[in-house]
Amino acid sequence: MADVPTLSVTMLGAGQEVGRSCCVLQYRGKTVVCDTGVHPAYSGIASLPFVDELDWSTVDAVLITHFHLDHAAALIYITEKTNFRDGKGKVYMSHPTKALYKFMMQDFLRMSSSGSDALFSPIDMAMCLSFITPVSAHQLITISPGLTFTPYHAGHVLGACMFLIDIAGLRILYTGDYSREEDRHLIKAELPPVRPDVLIVESTYGVQSLEGREDKEARFTSLVHSIIRRGGHVLLPSFALGRAQELLLILDEYWKKHPDLHTVPIYYASSLARKCMAVYQTYIHTMNSNIRSRFAKRDNPFVFKHISSMSQPKGWEKKIAEGPPCVVLASPGFMQVGASRELFELWAPDSRNGLIITGYSVEGTPARDILTEPEDFVTLKGNTIPRKISVDYISFSAHVDYSQNAEFIDLVKAQHIVLVHGEATAMSRLRAALTAKYKDSDDEVKIHTPRNLETLNLTFRSERVAKAIGTLADQPPQNNAVLSGLLISKDYSYTLLDPRDLSDFAGLSTCSFTQRQTIAVTVGYELIRWHLEGMYGTVDDAYGPNGLRYLRVMGVVNVWQNSDTELCLEWQSSASNDMIADSTLALIVGVDKSPASVKLTSHTHTHDHAHPHADIDDPKLGSKVRIERLANFLEAHFSDVELHMPGAGEEEEGDGPALVIALDEATVRVDLLTLVVTSSDEVLQRRVEAVLNIALKTITSLNDSFLVPTAESIEKERLENGSGATAVPESQHDTAKTSSEVALDQDVKDA
């Protein structure tokens, strides 16, 4: 049994966990890696995916879905610290992602610990950035023969893409983080136009259902307003890019509608965000219609009226903490280090202050731990402080909830669904829900939840689909009609087209070959024609442009006489035509050795025509000739055949005109009046019946009918001919029988 092509899916990260996303796809000798992130709960080497489990020199492409650290931060380590550069692999991400990735990595490098924990250097970062190839949404990218991918908008953050990967005709859709809800500045994730075989999809929220955008915006602004009214400070830990821009748009609009808040400042404590704002303004065309229309009216939505970016001089955190109420968006969102962590430690002991967690928090991070509202909290310096600040959670995370995820999975209609980027508990609940949903479905849907380093092997039905184009596509076949044309295979894709379109679509040309064969012959032209008619039933007469008369066999092979000793065959070469030509050639070569030909040429004929079969269509031809031809046909198979003809008045039942075949010690009698075969040997009888049936069918196209004689007609013909030959009147015949085209036997004439 031939090996079935198998897709191997191996998670080097994000297998039953959130963080360090890294998915390895291997199929038909191609290797594609989707995302290379770090785990936010760890640092240094421990935060990386399991990079040592893969020979990176074999990787054909690395596809980065978006710029978040848990999806992209390990890329520099992989390109500069592994053997990735030894191979032919390339790195791809969208144009906005590459533009923002530079600033993200600069900030990541600055925030990372120095010394042994540093994953890479600024030089490594510069080398990696020069190696990245930016791509646009909907652009078909060919990596190598048989390996392509197309990016589609994924929502989530600016520039985020999901990738439809085609490996040797197998389609895999890798979503990365995606959102099916249009927010204030991003469009929702797109549905690819083709159905993939495998869907690798995030499961961050499992079976949770999140509240609608309008409801959570109203709850968020109301909570911020209430904290300010009680004289407190509002801390919004957020990533510098992504959800922060969404929150700023919401707050700026809310402040505009509430004049009493105009004296309350909103600070954006991120130098990274300030640098990246120009990127957001550059890629306005990738955002939703609301942002594009405002920008077209010269109303730049990212030039905020009530928000200021903080330059963050030394000691700015204490200055703000001692000042009047304000709102601060500070990074990072997980609060491990940086401005968000320092402000939290300063504001935590005051119950007037409020902390609002606005995004998904990875297990093991301070942002996740603080949601349990502990009474005390340990600072970065190791001190324990009381936690009196209020803690609230309103998710603005641009991930799909259960209803959005389930709807998208329904629309994609993939045979295999691989759940990634989700904690084990949430993922198992989602798997159970999807399994129950598709339990009674007509389509067989399989749900997979691989762990890290667990290789998932998927096999598929070996179906190949050819796309009809050009002339063949103008009029699609009706009622399951057969469509024929040239099948062109290129990079595991198949195209069916009319030969006339080959030049237009493939740049190739067509030609035909005419084959000609000359044969030396020692028999007459009419004898050859007779044999051809015996084989093919009908041989047409045709004339060439120069008046040359030739025989046309099966409408394919032309046969004409070059000279008395030469015959020429000509045909247009093709698989079927060559077979007909081969059989015609074999027949002609064996004509002079045919038993029928030997009989024909070894006796003196009493006919007054040149060739014994030249009168084959003569309606007055004697039945005795036809009988003799049938006898010769049988004799060619059974050797010894005698013609038994009783005299006039001697015919009795069972003793009429017949052909008698003797074989070994058995005899067979063929009654010429009824064509009934009788014999004491049943096996031999059946053999003769079969040959007789073939003889009658074969002879049909060569004459009109087989005439059955009677004793009186035989005697009458003998007297009329005066030569001892017998004949059967034309009026007595069986229209269901056919005559034999075999040569005359002079000895049978005299019987």
N, C-alpha and C positions, 0 to 999 in steps of 0.2 A: 504494500500500500504506500502510495506517495505521501511524503510529508505535507501536512496541512499548514499553510502559513499561519503563524501565531504572533499576535501583538502582545508584547511584554510591557506592563506598566509597573514601574518601581518608584515608590515614594522615598526620596532621600530626606524629606521633611514635609510637614503638614499632613502626615498620615495619622489620622485620629488625634490630631493636635492642631492648634492655631499658632502659626509662626514658622519661619524658615521654609517657606514654600519652595519645593523643588521636585518636579515630576519628570521622570525619565521614560520616554517612549522609544521602543525598539521594534522594528518591523522590516523584514526583507533586507537586512543589512544596513538599514538607516537608523540613526539615533538622533532624537530631538529632545532637548531639555527645556521644559517650561518653568520659568521663574527660578531665581537663585537668591533667596532671602536669608535673613538672620532671625534668630529667636529673641524677642525683646526681653524675655525673662532671664537670659544668660548673657555673658560677656566673653569676649575673646574667642578662642577656638571653639569653646563649648557652644557658642551661639550659631555656629555654621551648620549647614546641612551635613549629612554623612558623605562628604565629598570623596573620602578614600575608597568608597565602595564602587567607584566608576572610573574606568579608563577614559579620561577626558579627551585624549587624542583621537578617540573614535567618534566623538560627537560631531554631527554635521551642522547643527544650529542650536543656539540658545535664544529662546523667545521670552522677552520680559513684558509682562502685561501692564504694569504701572510702576510708579516711582517709590511706592511705600517701602520702608526698610525691610519688612518681613517678606517682601517679594523680590527685592533687587539689591540689597546691600552686600550680599556675598559675591556678586558678579566680579568685582575687582580682584578679590582673592582667587577666584577660579581662573580668570584669564591670566593673572600674573604669577600665581604661586603653584599652579598645577601644570600638567603637561598638555593643557588645552592648546597652546600655541604650536605644539608639535604636529597637530593634525590640520585639517582643512576647515575646521569649524568657524562659523560666523555668528555674530551677535546682532539681534534685531530688536528694536523697540520703536514706538511711534515718535514723530517729531516733537510733540509737546513733552513726552516722557523724557527724551534725551535732554531737552533744554532744561528741565527741572531736575533731572538726575544729577547733573553737575553740582548744583547748589545743595541738594540733599546730601551728597557724599562729602562735600566740604564741611557741612555742619556735623555730619556723623563722625568724620575724622577729628573734628575739634572737640566733640563731646566724648569721644572714646578715651579710655584710659591709656596712658603712655606705657612704654616699656614692653614687656612680654605680651601684654594683652592687645597690643595694636595689631590689627589684621593686615594692614597695608600702609604704604607711605604715600605722600602726595605725588611722588613720581609714578608710583604704580597706578594711581588714580588717573593721571594725565595720559598714561599709555593705554589704559583701558578705554577711556573716553574716545580716543582717536580710532579705536577698533570697532566702535559701534556703528551699525548701519541704520539710519532712521527710515521709517516707512510710513505710508499714509493709509488711512482706513479705506477699505474696499480695493486696495491695490493687490493684485495677484503677484506674489513673489516666488520665483523659481530658484530654489537653492541648488539643486542638482537634478539630473534626469530622474524622474519618478518621485521627486520631493518638492512640494509647493505648499504655500500657506497664504491665507487671506485674513487681514485684521478686520474686525468689526467693533463699532463703538460698544463699550461695556458700561457706560455711566460711571458710577463710583467716584472717580476723581478726573481731573483734566488729563486727557490723553490716554486714559485706560482703555485697553483693547482686550477682546477675547479673540482667540486664534482658531480658524478652521484650517486644520492641517490635513494635507492629502499625501499619504505615503503609498505609492504603488496602487492607487485606486481606493485605498482604505481611508475613510474620512474620520477624523477625530476633532471634536470641538472642545477646546480647553477654555473655560470661562474666566479663570482667575477670580478676583473679587468683582462682582457686578451688581447693578441695581436696576430694577425694572420700574422704578418710579422717577418721573421727571421732577427735579427739584428747581430751585431758583436760578440755577445757572447751567446745569448739565442735562443733556437728553438722556432718556432711559436706554437701557441695553437693547441692541438690535437683535432680531431673529434672523440668522443666516438663511439665505434663499434655498439652500440644499439641505437634505436630510443626512446627518452624520451617522456613522455606524456606532461610534462611541461618544458619550458625553461625559466629560470630566468636569464636575461642577462643585462649587463651594457649598458647605453645609454649616456655615458659621452659627446661624441661629436655630438650627434644627427644626423643631416643630413650633417654635414661638411665632406668635402673630404680633406685629408692631402696630402701633396706632397710626392713623393717617397723618399726612404731612401738615395739614391745616390745624388739626387738633394738637399735635405736639408743639407746633410753633406757638400757638396761643398759650399752652401750658408753660412753655419755656419763657416767653416774654413776661407772663404774669408772675412767675417765680422770681425772675430777675428784679422786676419792679418792687415786689414785696420785700426783698432783701435790702434794697436801697432805702425803702421807706423806714425800715427799722434801724437805719444808720450803719449798715454793714457794707463790707466789700464783697464783690462777686468774683470768684475764681473759676475760670473756664479752661481746664487743661485741654489742649487740642494740639493735633499735629500742625506744624507750620503751614502745610499745604493740604488742600482737600476740603475737609469739613470746616476748617477755620474760615475759608472764604464764604461758605454757605451761612455760617453763624453771623459773620460780619454784615452780610446783605440783610439778614433778618433784623439785626439790632439797629442798623442804620435806618431802615424803613420804620421801625417802631419808634425810635427817638424823634424822627421827623413828625410823626403823628401825635407826639406827647411833648408839648413845649415845656412842661414842668421838669422834664428830664434834661433839657439842653445844658443845664449847668453841671450835670454829672458826666464826667469824662469816661470815654471808652478807650482803653489802651490795647494796642496790639503789640505784645512784647515778643517780637521775633524779628531779628535782623534778616533772617532767611526769607521770611515772608515778604519783607520790603524789597529784597532783591528780586524775588520771583514775580512780583506784581506786574512787571513789564512783560513777562512771559504770558501771563493770563490775558493781558491786553492784546498781545500779538496773535493769540489763537482764539480770538472771539468767534471766528467762523466755525469752530468745532462745538460751540455751546448751543443752547436752545434758542428758540425764536424770540423769546422775551429779551434776552441779553443782546441778541443781534439787532433787533429793532431799536432798542435804546441807544446802542452804539452808533447806529446809522443816523440817529437824530442828534448826534454829538453829545449825548448824555452818557458819559462813560460810567457804568454802574460800579466800577472798582475805584473810582475817585470818591471816597466816602466823605460825607458832610459832617458826621458827628464822631468819627473815629480817627485817632491819631496813632502813628507808629512810634513806639518808644525807642530812643537811642540806647537805652540801658547803660548809663554811666555807672561807675562803681558806687554801691550803696543805694541804688534806686529802689530796691525792694523795701527797705526800711522807711524810706521817704514816703512811699505810697502807703505803706501800712499805717503810718502815723497821720496821714492826710484824711480828707473827707471821703465819703463813700464814692466808689468807682467800680467799673467793670474791667477786668483784665483777661484777655485771651493769651495764654502762655503755653509754650511747648516745653517738653514733649507731652503727648497725650497720656502716656502711661506713667508719668511722674517719677521716673527712676532718678533723674538728675535734672539740672537746668532750672530755668525760671519757674516753671510750674511747681517743682518740688520745693524750692526756696520760699516762694510765696505761701505755699501751704503750711510750711513749718512756722512761718511768722503769724499767719492768720488763724491757725487751728485752735489756740486757746480762747478765742473770743467768740461767744455764741451769737453775736450779731452778724458775723460773717457767714457766707454761704459758699459751698463747693458744689458745682453742678458737673457731673460726668456726662459728657455728650456723645461718647462713642463707645464702641465695643472694647472691653478691657480684657487683655490676655491673662490667663491664669498665671499667677506667680509674680505679677507686677503690682506696685503700690496702688495703682488706680483700681485694680481688682480687689485688693485687700481692704481698701478704705470703704468699699461698698457695704461691708459688714458692720460699719460704724463702731469700731473699737473705742473703748474709753481712753486708751493711751496709744501713743504712736512713737516709734523710735526714729530719731532724726538721722541725717547722714553722718553726723559726728558721734552717734551712739547714745545720745541723750534721750530720755523718755519725757515726752510732753503730753499734757492732757488734750484730748480731742473734744472740743465743744462746738466747733464749726458745724453747721448743718450740712448734711450730705444728701444730694438728690441725684437721680439717674433719669435722664431723658435722652433716648437714643436718637441721634442724628446720623448714626452710622449708615453709610451708603451700601449696605449689604441687603440681600433679599431675605424676607421672612419666609415662613412656610408657604403661605398662599401664593406669593410671587414666584418662589422657587418651583413649586408643584405645577403652576400654570406654565412656566417656561419649559419644564421637562416634558409636559404634555405636548406642547407645540413643536418641540424639537423631534420627538418620536424616535429616539435612538434605541437600538437593540440592547446596548449595555450602558448602564449609568454607574459611574465611579464617583463616590462621594469623597471629597478631600476638604482640607481647611476647616476642620470642625473638631471640637473636643469629643472624646470617645462617647460620653453619655448622650450629648446632643445628636451626634451622628447616628448612633444606634437607634434612637427614637425616630429620626427621620427615615432611616432604612425600614423600620417596622411599618411606618405610616405609608411609605411608597409601595412596599411589598403588598400590604393589604389593599391598596388602591388598585394595583394591577393584577390582583389575584385572579379575577374573572375576565380579564381583558383578552381579546382575540389575539393581540400581538404579545409575543413572548418577550417580556422585559426583565432583564436581570440587574439586580442592584448589588454593588460591590463596595466594601469599606476597607480597603487595604491599610495595614499598619505600616509604619516606617520600615524600610528594608524588606518588606514582604512583596515578592514579585507576583503580580497578577497576570496570568496567561489567558488570553482570550482568542478563541478561534471563530471563524466565520464561514458561512456558506460561500463556496467559490463561484459566485455568480459574476458574469461579465456582461456589461451593458455597452452596446455600441450606439453612438449617436448618429442618426441619419441627417445628412446635410445636403445642400445644393438641390439638384433636380429631384432627388429622391424625397426630399422633405416638402416639395411643393404640393404634392398630392399624397397625403398619408394613406397607407393601405386600409381597406375596409374589410370588415368581417374576418379578421385574423388572416388576411391574405399574406402570402410569402413575399418578403421584400428581399431582393437580390441586388448585389453590387460589390464593389471592391471594399474589403475590410482592411483598414489601415491601423496599425498598432504603433503607438509612440508613447514612450514613458508610461506604460501600463494603462493608457487610455485608448479607446477604440472608436473609430469613425467609419461609417458606412457611406459610400458615395458612388454615384454613377461614373463609369470609366471616362465619360466625356468631361466630367468636372475635375479630373485628376490634376490637370495642369493648373487650373485656377486655384485649387485649395491646397495642393501639396507641392506645386512647382515641378511635378514630374510629367513625363510624356508617355504615351502608349504607342505600341507598334504591333504589327501582326507578321507572322512568319508563314510563307508559302513553302510547303515541302513537295519535292518531286522525286519520284523513284522510277527508274527504267529497268525493265525485266526482260530477259531473253526467254522466248517461248517457242515451243515446237508443235503447238496445236493451233487449230483454226480459231478465228475471232468469234465465230458463232458458237463454237463449243464453249468458249470462255463465258460468253454471254449466258448460255444455258445454265452453266454452273452458278453464275452470279444470281440468276433468277431463282434457282433452286435454293440458294442460301438466304437471299434477302427478300424474296417474294416478287418485288417489282424493281426493275431497272429502267430508268428513264433515258430516252434519247434527247440529246441536247446539242447545240451548235455554238461554237466559239465565235469571236469577232471576225476571225479570218475564214469562217465557213467550215472549220474543222468539226467533224461529227465525232461525238464521244458519248460514252455511257456515264450516267451519274448515279452512283450508288448511295442510297440513303440520303440523298440531297447533300452529300458531303464530299465524296471522292469522285473525281473525274478520271475515267479510264479511256484511253484511245490508242489506236495502233500506229506506231511510228513507222514500222516496216513489216514485212512478212514474218520476221523473227524477233521483233521487239514490241513491247507494250509499255505504255507510260501511265503512271498514276500521279495525280496532283491533288493537294488539299490544303486548307488553311489549318495551321497547327493549333491544337488545343487538346486538353486532356481527353475529351470525348471523341473528337475527330481523329486523334491519333489511334485510339482503340479500333475505330471502324476501319481506318486505313491499314492497320496491322492485320486485322482479320481478312480484309480483301486481298492483301498481299499474300498471306498464307494460303488462301484458297486458290489463287491463280497459280502459285508455285507448284501446288499439288494436283493441278488439273490433269497433267499427262500421266499420273500414276493412279488416277481414280479408276476403280473397277468398271464404272459406267463408261468412262472414256475408252478403256481397253476393249470392252465389248463393241463399242461403237466403231472403232477403227480396225477391228480384227475380222470382220465379216463383209461379204459382198452384199450389197443392198439391191433389192429389186424395185425400189422406188424410182420414179422418173424425175426426182428433184435432186439438187446437188447435195443437200445436207439432210440427214434423217429427221431433223427437227425444224427444218425450214417451213414445214406445213403444219406446224403445231396448232395454229389457229384455224385450220381448215375444218369446217363443220362436217365435211364428208369423209373425214379420216376414219378408216375402218376400226371397229372395236377390237379386232384382233391385235392391232398395233398397240392399243392402250393396255390390253391385257398383258402383252409381252413386256411393256414398260413397267407395269406393276410387278410382274414376275422378276424382272431384273433388279428392282428396288429391294425385293425380299431376298433375292439371291446375294446381294451385296452384304446382307446381314447373316444369312444362314447357309450360304454356299450352294447347297443342292436343292434346287427347286424345279419341279416338273409340272408341265401343263397337261392336265387330263381332260380330253375333249371327246365325249361319246358321239357315236354316229347318229344320224337322223333316225328318229323313232326308237332309239335305244335308251333315251334319258329316262331314268327312274328316280324315285325319291332317294335321296342320299347318294346318287350316282350321276349328278349333273356336271356341267363344266366346273372345274376346280383347279387350284394350284396345290400341289402336294409337296410338302417339305419333309425331307428325311434328315434326321440328325441323330447320330449314333444308332440306337435301336428303336427310337421313337419316330413316329410320323405325325404330321399335322396336315389337315385338309382345310383349305380356304375355299368355300363355296362362292363361285363367281356370280351366282344369281342373287344370293342373299348377303354375301360377304360375312357369313357366319364361320367362325373358326372352331374346328372340332379336333380333339386328340385324346388319346388315352393318358397322356402325360399332362396333368393340369398345369404344372409349372411352365413347361414348354408352350402350352396353349396360351397362357397369359402373356408370355414374352412375345409370341407372334401377334397376338391381338394388339399389344402396345405398339409394335413396329408398324403394323398395318394402319393403325390409327394415325401414327406420325406420317406415314407415307401419303395417306389421303389428304391430311392437312397441308403437307408440304407441297403437294402437287396442285392444290387449289388455285394458286395464283398463276399457274403456268398453262392451264387449259380450262375448259368450261365445266365438264362433268365426266363422271366415270359411267360408261355405258355397259349394262349387264346383258350378256348374250343368252340366247336359248339355243337348244339343239337345232331347231328348224332354221333360225337365223344364221347359225354357223354354217350349216350345209348350203344355204342360199348364197352366202358370201363366197364360199369356196367355188360354187359353180359360176358366179358372176365374175370372179377374178380370174378363173381359169388357171390358176397357178398353184392350187392346193392350199392357198392361204384362206383363212376364215375371217369373217367380219360379222359384226353385230349391227343391225339397223339402228340408225340414230334415234328413231322414235321410241325405242325401248331403253329407258335409262332411269336411274334413281337420282333425282336432283339433289338428294342429300349427300351423295358420294362425289369424290373428285378424282380426276385422272392422274396417273403417274407419268413423270417426265424422265424416263430412263431410255437407254439405247435399245435398238431392235436386236433381236436374237434370231438369226436365220434358222437355227435348228428348231426353235419353237414354231416357226412358220410351217415347217414341214410336219409337225406333230398331228 
